[in-house]
Amino acid sequence: MKSPAHPLPAGSSFRFPHLLRAPAALAAGLILTAPAQAQDKSWLKDWREKQANKGPQQYLCHYTAVPLQIDGKQDDAAWAAAPWTEYFQDIEGDAKPKPTFKTHAKMLWDEQYLYIAASLEEPHIWATVTKRDEVIFVDPDFEVFIDPDGDNHQYYEFEMNALNTGWDLFMPKPYKDGGGARNEWNIEGLKTAVNLRGTINNAADKDEGWDVEMAIPWKALGEYTKRPSPPQEGDQWRAGFSRVEWLIDIIDGKYVKKPNTPEHNWIWSPQGVIDMHRPETWAFVQFTRLAPGAVSFVPDPSLTVRYALQEVYYAQMDYHQKTGSWSLDFKELGVTPPAGDAWKDWKLEKTAAGYQCSVQWQSPKGFQPWAIQQDSLVGPVK
């Protein structure tokens, strides 16, 4: 995608890929201009092509009866039984080359915390940001995104670098839908640590990588969710992991970013486009107290209705981009809603804020009303 021109603070040597970094920088107070989408791009086309990738990843997160020591080393006995995620891919999925360095993560939970660990292969470990809640992704970093309700709204973001500097923020809704980050929000009680497999900011040697561990309190994650926190057996939350990697040169014994070169974005569950703030593409994490091997991941049956409603949403984004208004006609949008015994009463209705698309979908418990609206809020209608 094209990168818009952004006026940056004096001394800045980086640029932000379209829609991914510009909004995050806005949260930090940088003066940027981020168009909704390049005019030669189709939201719907991007969405449909995204589905040609593997789709949302799945992870079975097991309970640990013994609290973990957060030191970055990941040597607690409980971690040995926790499965790794697949190695991260480029944010655009199979359309781009595989990442140069390997990254993967794992999760556990208990009554107090959600535990996340990650291992990042890196021959040159470096970082510069030392103050909490500054823009971390100007350094190589590891990022966590969590949407407990899976409704595309009210989700959490946390970033950290190899100096163990963190940036936490809360998103009422995605930037593309007019959302703005609450940068003043903090994960109270958060524990983080980094284990360096090498030396940091030393260009004279070659490193192996760096590892992270974190313990995120359920109390903080439950602040903006109507779901149980900690979760109940079998509950599924949406989550995304991302790694930012910058290309560098070694000049006069120091690490220097390659000029006019965007960062790599390597992630767990591919977005299909350069924008981490699309919660509908994040992975499904299923929580269980049962021992490994005693339970299997159960795919969320609502994924079919979620995808059908997201297609209408992205078609509306295209229509609004061209006309400045919303359509109440599926044919005009170029979308044919699913039909058959599992679907009835598809509707497009005008609302004070924009529109709502709704349908009666046959869930495992019977017909259930679902809807999506102009700001991407999606889910069952209460």
C-alpha positions as CSV (number, residue, x, y, z in Angstrom):
1,M,0.0,0.0,0.0
2,K,1.1,3.6,-0.5
3,S,2.5,5.5,2.4
4,P,1.1,9.0,2.9
5,A,3.4,11.9,3.5
6,H,3.5,12.7,7.2
7,P,5.0,15.8,8.8
8,L,7.2,14.3,11.6
9,P,8.9,15.8,14.6
10,A,12.4,17.2,14.0
11,G,15.0,14.5,13.9
12,S,12.6,11.7,13.0
13,S,14.2,9.2,10.6
14,F,11.3,6.8,10.1
15,R,8.1,6.7,8.1
16,F,4.8,4.9,8.9
17,P,3.2,2.4,6.6
18,H,-0.3,3.2,5.5
19,L,-2.9,2.8,8.3
20,L,-0.7,0.8,10.7
21,R,1.8,3.2,12.3
22,A,0.2,6.6,11.6
23,P,-2.8,6.1,13.9
24,A,-0.6,4.8,16.7
25,A,1.7,7.7,16.4
26,L,-1.4,10.0,16.7
27,A,-2.0,8.4,20.1
28,A,1.5,9.6,21.1
29,G,0.9,13.1,20.0
30,L,2.8,13.1,16.8
31,I,1.4,15.3,14.0
32,L,0.4,13.0,11.2
33,T,-2.1,12.9,8.4
34,A,-3.7,9.4,7.8
35,P,-6.2,9.1,5.0
36,A,-8.9,6.5,5.4
37,Q,-7.6,4.4,2.5
38,A,-5.8,5.1,-0.7
39,Q,-8.3,5.9,-3.4
40,D,-7.0,3.2,-5.7
41,K,-7.6,0.5,-3.1
42,S,-10.8,-1.4,-2.4
43,W,-11.7,-2.3,1.2
44,L,-13.8,-5.2,0.0
45,K,-11.2,-6.5,-2.4
46,D,-8.6,-6.4,0.4
47,W,-10.9,-8.3,2.7
48,R,-11.7,-11.0,0.2
49,E,-8.0,-11.5,-0.7
50,K,-7.2,-11.6,3.0
51,Q,-9.4,-14.7,3.3
52,A,-7.2,-16.4,0.8
53,N,-4.6,-16.6,3.5
54,K,-4.8,-19.1,6.4
55,G,-7.4,-17.1,8.3
56,P,-7.4,-16.6,12.0
57,Q,-4.9,-18.7,13.9
58,Q,-6.1,-20.8,16.9
59,Y,-4.5,-21.4,20.3
60,L,-5.4,-23.6,23.2
61,C,-4.3,-21.7,26.4
62,H,-3.8,-24.0,29.4
63,Y,-4.2,-23.2,33.1
64,T,-1.2,-23.3,35.4
65,A,-1.7,-24.1,39.1
66,V,1.7,-22.7,39.9
67,P,2.3,-18.9,39.4
68,L,5.1,-18.1,37.0
69,Q,8.3,-16.2,37.8
70,I,8.5,-13.3,35.3
71,D,12.2,-13.0,34.5
72,G,12.2,-13.4,30.8
73,K,13.9,-16.8,30.8
74,Q,10.8,-18.9,30.3
75,D,12.3,-21.8,32.3
76,D,9.3,-22.4,34.6
77,A,8.2,-26.0,34.3
78,A,4.7,-25.0,33.2
79,W,6.1,-23.3,30.0
80,A,7.5,-26.7,28.8
81,A,4.0,-28.0,28.3
82,A,2.7,-24.9,26.7
83,P,2.6,-25.1,22.8
84,W,4.4,-22.5,20.7
85,T,2.4,-20.6,18.2
86,E,3.4,-21.0,14.5
87,Y,6.3,-18.8,13.5
88,F,5.2,-15.3,12.6
89,Q,4.5,-14.3,9.0
90,D,4.5,-11.0,7.2
91,I,1.5,-8.9,8.1
92,E,0.2,-9.2,4.5
93,G,0.5,-13.0,4.7
94,D,1.7,-15.2,1.8
95,A,1.8,-12.2,-0.5
96,K,5.1,-11.3,1.0
97,P,8.4,-13.2,1.7
98,K,8.8,-15.1,4.9
99,P,10.4,-13.0,7.8
100,T,14.2,-13.0,7.9
101,F,14.2,-14.0,11.6
102,K,12.0,-16.4,13.5
103,T,9.5,-15.3,16.1
104,H,6.9,-17.3,18.1
105,A,5.0,-17.0,21.3
106,K,3.1,-19.1,23.9
107,M,0.5,-18.5,26.6
108,L,-0.7,-19.7,30.0
109,W,-3.1,-18.5,32.6
110,D,-4.1,-18.7,36.2
111,E,-6.6,-17.0,38.5
112,Q,-4.6,-13.7,38.6
113,Y,-2.8,-13.4,35.2
114,L,-2.7,-14.1,31.5
115,Y,0.9,-15.1,30.9
116,I,2.5,-14.4,27.5
117,A,6.0,-15.3,26.4
118,A,7.8,-14.8,23.1
119,S,11.1,-15.6,21.6
120,L,12.6,-13.3,18.9
121,E,15.6,-14.4,16.8
122,E,17.8,-11.3,16.4
123,P,21.5,-11.1,15.4
124,H,21.7,-7.5,16.4
125,I,19.8,-6.5,19.6
126,W,19.2,-2.8,19.9
127,A,16.8,-0.4,21.6
128,T,16.7,3.3,22.5
129,V,13.4,4.1,24.2
130,T,13.6,4.1,28.0
131,K,10.5,6.0,29.1
132,R,7.2,4.3,29.5
133,D,4.4,5.2,27.1
134,E,6.7,6.7,24.5
135,V,6.4,5.5,20.9
136,I,8.0,2.1,21.3
137,F,7.9,0.9,17.7
138,V,10.6,3.3,16.7
139,D,12.7,0.4,18.1
140,P,12.3,-3.2,17.3
141,D,9.5,-4.4,19.5
142,F,7.0,-7.1,20.5
143,E,3.3,-6.1,20.6
144,V,0.2,-7.7,22.1
145,F,-3.4,-6.9,21.1
146,I,-6.4,-8.3,23.0
147,D,-10.2,-8.1,22.2
148,P,-12.0,-10.0,25.0
149,D,-15.5,-9.7,23.4
150,G,-14.5,-10.2,19.8
151,D,-16.7,-7.3,18.8
152,N,-13.9,-5.2,17.2
153,H,-14.3,-2.5,19.9
154,Q,-12.8,-1.9,23.3
155,Y,-9.5,-3.7,22.9
156,Y,-6.1,-3.4,24.5
157,E,-2.6,-2.9,23.1
158,F,0.8,-3.3,24.8
159,E,4.2,-2.9,23.2
160,M,7.7,-3.5,24.7
161,N,11.3,-3.3,23.5
162,A,14.5,-5.1,24.4
163,L,15.2,-2.6,27.2
164,N,11.9,-3.8,28.8
165,T,10.3,-0.4,28.2
166,G,6.5,-0.7,27.7
167,W,3.6,1.2,26.2
168,D,0.1,0.3,27.1
169,L,-3.1,1.8,25.7
170,F,-6.8,1.2,25.3
171,M,-8.7,1.5,22.0
172,P,-12.5,2.2,22.2
173,K,-12.6,1.3,18.5
174,P,-10.2,0.9,15.5
175,Y,-8.6,4.0,14.0
176,K,-10.2,3.4,10.6
177,D,-13.6,3.7,12.3
178,G,-12.8,7.0,13.9
179,G,-11.3,5.6,17.1
180,G,-8.6,7.3,19.1
181,A,-6.3,5.7,21.6
182,R,-6.5,6.3,25.4
183,N,-2.8,6.6,26.0
184,E,-3.4,7.5,29.7
185,W,-4.8,4.0,30.4
186,N,-2.4,1.7,32.2
187,I,-2.3,-2.0,32.8
188,E,-2.2,-1.8,36.6
189,G,-0.2,-4.6,38.1
190,L,1.5,-5.6,34.8
191,K,4.8,-7.6,35.1
192,T,7.3,-7.8,32.3
193,A,10.8,-9.0,31.8
194,V,13.4,-9.4,29.0
195,N,16.1,-12.1,28.6
196,L,18.9,-11.0,26.3
197,R,20.7,-13.8,24.4
198,G,23.5,-11.5,23.5
199,T,24.5,-7.9,24.3
200,I,22.3,-4.9,23.6
201,N,23.4,-1.9,21.6
202,N,26.8,-3.5,20.8
203,A,27.4,-3.5,17.1
204,A,30.8,-5.2,17.5
205,D,29.3,-8.7,18.2
206,K,26.6,-11.0,16.9
207,D,23.6,-11.9,19.1
208,E,21.2,-14.8,19.1
209,G,18.0,-12.9,20.1
210,W,15.8,-11.7,23.0
211,D,12.9,-13.3,24.9
212,V,10.0,-11.6,26.7
213,E,7.7,-12.7,29.5
214,M,4.7,-10.8,30.8
215,A,1.9,-11.3,33.3
216,I,-1.2,-9.3,32.5
217,P,-3.7,-9.1,35.4
218,W,-7.2,-10.3,34.6
219,K,-8.5,-7.3,36.6
220,A,-7.1,-4.9,34.0
221,L,-8.3,-7.0,31.1
222,G,-11.8,-7.2,32.6
223,E,-12.1,-3.4,32.9
224,Y,-13.7,-3.0,29.4
225,T,-15.3,-6.4,28.8
226,K,-18.7,-7.9,29.7
227,R,-17.2,-11.4,29.7
228,P,-15.8,-13.2,32.8
229,S,-12.2,-12.2,33.5
230,P,-10.5,-14.6,34.3
231,P,-12.4,-16.6,31.6
232,Q,-14.5,-19.6,32.1
233,E,-13.7,-23.1,30.7
234,G,-13.9,-23.0,26.9
235,D,-14.2,-19.2,26.6
236,Q,-12.5,-17.7,23.5
237,W,-11.0,-14.3,23.2
238,R,-9.4,-12.6,20.2
239,A,-5.7,-11.8,20.3
240,G,-2.9,-10.6,18.0
241,F,0.8,-10.6,18.3
242,S,3.2,-8.4,16.2
243,R,6.9,-7.8,15.9
244,V,8.4,-4.7,14.4
245,E,11.8,-5.1,12.8
246,W,13.9,-2.3,11.3
247,L,16.6,-2.6,8.6
248,I,19.9,-1.3,9.9
249,D,23.5,-0.5,8.9
250,I,26.5,-0.5,11.1
251,I,28.3,2.8,10.7
252,D,31.3,3.8,12.9
253,G,30.5,0.9,15.2
254,K,26.9,2.0,15.8
255,Y,23.5,0.7,14.6
256,V,21.9,3.1,12.2
257,K,18.4,2.7,10.6
258,K,18.5,2.5,6.8
259,P,17.1,5.8,5.6
260,N,13.7,6.1,3.9
261,T,13.1,2.4,4.6
262,P,9.8,1.2,6.3
263,E,9.9,-1.3,9.1
264,H,8.9,-5.0,8.7
265,N,5.8,-6.1,10.5
266,W,5.8,-9.8,11.3
267,I,2.7,-11.1,13.0
268,W,1.1,-14.3,14.3
269,S,-2.2,-14.2,12.4
270,P,-1.9,-12.4,9.0
271,Q,-4.0,-9.3,8.5
272,G,-3.8,-9.4,4.7
273,V,-3.2,-5.6,4.7
274,I,-0.7,-3.3,6.5
275,D,-2.9,-2.5,9.5
276,M,-2.8,-4.3,12.9
277,H,-6.0,-2.6,14.0
278,R,-8.4,-5.0,12.3
279,P,-9.5,-7.2,15.3
280,E,-11.7,-9.3,13.0
281,T,-8.5,-11.0,11.7
282,W,-6.9,-11.7,15.0
283,A,-6.4,-15.2,16.4
284,F,-8.9,-17.1,18.6
285,V,-7.5,-18.1,22.0
286,Q,-9.5,-20.8,23.9
287,F,-9.0,-21.1,27.6
288,T,-9.0,-24.4,29.4
289,R,-8.2,-25.9,32.9
290,L,-7.9,-29.4,31.4
291,A,-4.5,-30.9,30.9
292,P,-2.7,-30.9,27.5
293,G,-4.1,-33.7,25.4
294,A,-7.4,-33.8,27.3
295,V,-9.1,-31.1,25.3
296,S,-9.2,-29.9,21.7
297,F,-9.7,-26.4,20.2
298,V,-13.3,-25.9,19.1
299,P,-13.6,-23.6,16.1
300,D,-15.9,-20.7,16.8
301,P,-19.2,-21.4,14.9
302,S,-19.9,-17.7,14.7
303,L,-17.0,-17.2,12.3
304,T,-19.4,-17.7,9.4
305,V,-21.8,-14.9,10.4
306,R,-18.9,-12.7,11.4
307,Y,-17.3,-13.0,8.0
308,A,-20.7,-12.5,6.2
309,L,-21.3,-9.3,8.2
310,Q,-17.7,-8.1,7.7
311,E,-18.1,-8.4,3.9
312,V,-21.1,-6.0,4.1
313,Y,-19.1,-3.6,6.3
314,Y,-16.2,-3.5,3.8
315,A,-18.5,-3.1,0.9
316,Q,-20.1,-0.1,2.7
317,M,-16.6,1.3,3.2
318,D,-16.0,1.2,-0.5
319,Y,-19.4,2.8,-1.2
320,H,-18.9,5.5,1.3
321,Q,-15.4,6.2,0.0
322,K,-16.9,6.9,-3.5
323,T,-20.2,8.6,-2.5
324,G,-19.9,9.9,1.0
325,S,-23.0,8.0,2.1
326,W,-24.1,4.5,3.1
327,S,-26.2,2.2,0.9
328,L,-29.4,0.3,2.0
329,D,-29.2,-2.0,-1.0
330,F,-27.1,-5.2,-1.1
331,K,-27.1,-5.3,-4.9
332,E,-25.8,-1.7,-5.0
333,L,-23.0,-2.8,-2.7
334,G,-22.1,-5.7,-4.8
335,V,-22.7,-8.2,-2.0
336,T,-24.9,-11.3,-2.0
337,P,-25.7,-12.3,1.6
338,P,-25.6,-16.0,2.3
339,A,-28.9,-17.8,2.0
340,G,-30.3,-21.1,3.1
341,D,-31.7,-22.7,6.2
342,A,-29.1,-21.1,8.5
343,W,-30.0,-17.5,7.5
344,K,-33.1,-15.4,7.4
345,D,-34.2,-11.8,7.6
346,W,-31.2,-10.0,6.1
347,K,-31.7,-6.3,6.6
348,L,-29.9,-3.0,5.8
349,E,-31.3,-0.1,7.9
350,K,-30.5,3.5,8.3
351,T,-29.5,4.7,11.8
352,A,-28.8,8.0,13.4
353,A,-25.0,7.3,13.2
354,G,-25.0,5.5,9.8
355,Y,-26.4,2.1,9.2
356,Q,-26.9,-1.4,10.6
357,C,-26.8,-4.7,8.8
358,S,-28.6,-7.5,10.6
359,V,-29.5,-11.1,10.1
360,Q,-31.1,-14.0,12.0
361,W,-28.4,-16.7,12.1
362,Q,-28.9,-20.2,13.2
363,S,-26.4,-20.8,16.0
364,P,-25.9,-24.1,17.8
365,K,-28.5,-22.8,20.3
366,G,-31.0,-21.8,17.7
367,F,-31.6,-18.6,15.7
368,Q,-29.8,-15.6,17.0
369,P,-29.9,-12.0,15.8
370,W,-26.5,-10.6,14.7
371,A,-25.5,-7.2,13.4
372,I,-22.7,-4.9,12.3
373,Q,-22.7,-1.2,12.0
374,Q,-20.7,1.6,10.3
375,D,-18.0,1.6,12.9
376,S,-17.4,-2.2,12.6
377,L,-19.0,-3.0,15.9
378,V,-20.2,-6.6,15.4
379,G,-21.9,-9.3,17.5
380,P,-25.1,-10.8,18.7
381,V,-27.9,-8.3,19.3
382,K,-29.0,-8.3,22.9
